[in-house]
Structures are given as structure tokens and as C-alpha cells.
Amino acid sequence: MHENLTIENNQPEVGPHAFAVYGTGTRTIIENCKVLSKGGDTVSLWNYKTGMYYHAGCTFEGSVDFVCPRGWCFIKNSKFFELKQTASIWHTDGYYINQVEN
């Protein structure tokens, strides 16, 4: 669980992948945090089979697809700041990926 933190990837360029939080855990909770990057995939939690994520009271900043959970994710009372005119959130579950793998 992460709470009351500022997590920042301070690479200077807007756009390329620049993870601030990356993981494959089963459960990740981020509460009352600022998660910042100028790049894409700021928060990348990649456990599409059993991942369960909860984020509350957070500020997320980045460029394309900067919050991209795979698995189940619930986000409440949070703010999203997009640095480009693209998508802020990208999500996939295991169903589609399992179909491609099989």
C-alpha cells in the first residue's frame, strides 16, 4: 500500500513511456498520492489475470495512457492531468489477452 506520497518520474520529455509506478502484484492500493510523469504509462500495473487495484484521493499526471491497469481497478475521488491531447486511461482485462494467447 502506498499513501501520502509523491511519486515522480522526472524524465524531461513529454510522450515516451516513463513509469512512475510499475508492478505485477495481485493487489495494489494507492491512496492520497501524487503520481507524476511527463510520459505515458505513469501508473502501469500489469497483472491482467489476478490483478486487483484500488486508488483513492490521488492526482495522476502524464501523457498517453498514463493510468493503465490490467485486471480489476477501482479509482475514486482522484484527478487526472493529461499533458497531451490523447487518452488518459487505458484498461484491459484477461479475457481479451487470454483469447489472443490461446
Stockholm file with secondary structure:
# STOCKHOLM 1.0

chainA/1-102         MHENLTIENNQPEVGPHAFAVYGTGTRTIIENCKVLSKGGDTVSLWNYKTGMYYHAGCTFEGSVDFVCPRGWCFIKNSKFFELKQTASIWHTDGYYINQVEN
#=GR chainA/1-102 SS CEESCEEEECCSCSEEECCSEEECCSEEEEESCEEEESEECSEEEECTTTCEEEEESCEEEESTTCEEEESEEEEESCEEEESSSSCSBCCBCHHHHHHHHC
#=GC SS_cons         CEESCEEEECCSCSEEECCSEEECCSEEEEESCEEEESEECSEEEECTTTCEEEEESCEEEESTTCEEEESEEEEESCEEEESSSSCSBCCBCHHHHHHHHC
//
